[in-house]
Amino acid sequence: MRCLFCNCTESKVIDSRSADDDKTIRRRRECLGCGRRFTTYETIEIAPILVIKSNGNRQAFDVGKIKRGIIKACEKRPVSLEKIDALAEEITKKIYNSMEQEVSSKQIGEMVMEGLKELDEVAYVRYASVYRSFKDISSFMSELQRMMETKETEKK
């Protein structure tokens, strides 16, 4: 760390503490060259992740889009905002923990549906109907049938 006052590269850390968000560390340093003190902040560098859309376009990953989709699916359902936030955060962690720099929108959609299936079945069906582009009532019914069979299997 270079001193702001004398450009010396040698300094010692006097005090370290967590900043307000617990994702940043605030460090008070003292320059070994001139003796003046200054503050630095250390944060985790997050590599940008690109989402590959179904048409091949790429765009920056945005957890806000995931959250908006979940909120829309859960509209007028007894699902708290805390649970929605937790699901969006869980999906974000999975994406960053995959260590991939690119992720397909299909993978993200599947993660959202998997989470919604456990959170609220009606919200899951709503999301799936848009995500899977149900063309008619028979494709909708086949998805409901698949859900019912899975539920019966789990009961046994």
Summary of the structure (lengths in Angstrom):
residues: 156
radius of gyration: 23.6
end to end distance: 61.8
largest distance: 77.0
contacts: 378
relative contact order: 0.10
helix: 47%
strand: 21%
